[in-house]
Amino acid sequence: MTKYLLERYPDICGELHDIEKTGRSDYILSCEKAEIEAFAAALPYQKRKLVQAVMKHGTRWDVIRREIGSHKSAGAVRKEYERIFKKF
């Protein structure tokens, strides 16, 4: 899993929605979506909450900070997110 792919999640969902409206199927986008969702589901609760907020809002750190109920600064939330990917 890469940060780039995770941050593309809203775009992937939008593309899949457009594809479904036209009746085509796009196996690659649906695989990417499933991969991202599986990655998020495997994380511990606090990290999963952060990743799901990024999946929903992109990288708008102030919005994410409020959504996860963090008292940290937006920059600290961003660093916490980046640390998730240092293992990978």
C-alpha positions in Angstrom: 0.0 0.0 0.0 1.3 3.4 -0.9 0.2 6.9 0.4 -0.4 7.8 -3.2 -2.9 5.0 -3.8 -4.7 5.7 -0.5 -5.0 9.4 -1.2 -6.5 8.5 -4.6 -9.3 6.6 -2.9 -12.0 9.3 -3.4 -11.0 9.6 -7.1 -11.2 5.8 -7.5 -14.6 5.7 -6.0 -15.8 8.5 -8.3 -14.4 6.8 -11.3 -16.1 3.5 -10.3 -19.4 5.4 -9.9 -19.0 6.9 -13.4 -18.1 3.5 -14.8 -21.1 1.9 -13.2 -23.4 4.5 -14.7 -22.2 3.7 -18.2 -22.5 0.0 -17.7 -18.8 -0.9 -18.2 -16.8 -2.8 -15.7 -13.3 -1.8 -14.7 -11.6 -4.6 -12.8 -8.4 -2.6 -12.0 -10.2 0.3 -10.2 -12.3 -2.1 -8.2 -9.2 -4.1 -7.2 -7.5 -0.9 -6.0 -10.5 0.1 -4.0 -10.7 -3.3 -2.4 -6.9 -3.2 -1.6 -7.2 0.2 0.1 -10.2 -0.9 2.1 -8.5 -4.1 3.2 -5.4 -2.1 4.2 -7.5 0.2 6.3 -9.4 -2.6 8.0 -6.2 -4.3 9.1 -4.9 -1.3 11.0 -5.4 -0.7 14.8 -8.4 1.4 15.7 -6.8 4.9 16.0 -4.7 4.5 12.8 -7.7 3.0 11.0 -9.8 6.1 12.0 -7.1 8.4 10.7 -6.7 6.5 7.4 -10.5 6.4 6.9 -10.7 10.1 7.4 -8.0 10.6 4.7 -10.0 8.2 2.5 -13.0 10.4 3.0 -11.5 14.0 2.9 -8.2 13.6 1.1 -5.3 15.4 2.8 -7.2 18.4 4.3 -5.5 18.0 7.7 -7.6 20.5 9.7 -10.8 18.7 8.5 -9.2 15.3 9.4 -8.1 16.5 12.8 -11.6 17.6 13.6 -13.2 14.4 12.3 -11.0 12.1 14.4 -11.4 14.3 17.4 -7.7 15.0 17.9 -6.4 17.8 20.0 -3.1 17.7 18.1 -2.2 20.2 15.4 -2.9 19.6 11.8 0.8 19.1 11.2 1.1 16.5 14.0 -1.8 14.6 12.5 -0.1 14.7 9.1 3.1 13.3 10.7 1.2 10.6 12.4 -0.3 9.6 9.0 3.1 9.6 7.4 4.5 7.3 10.1 1.9 4.6 9.2 3.7 4.2 5.9 7.2 4.1 7.2 6.8 0.4 7.9 5.8 -0.3 4.3 
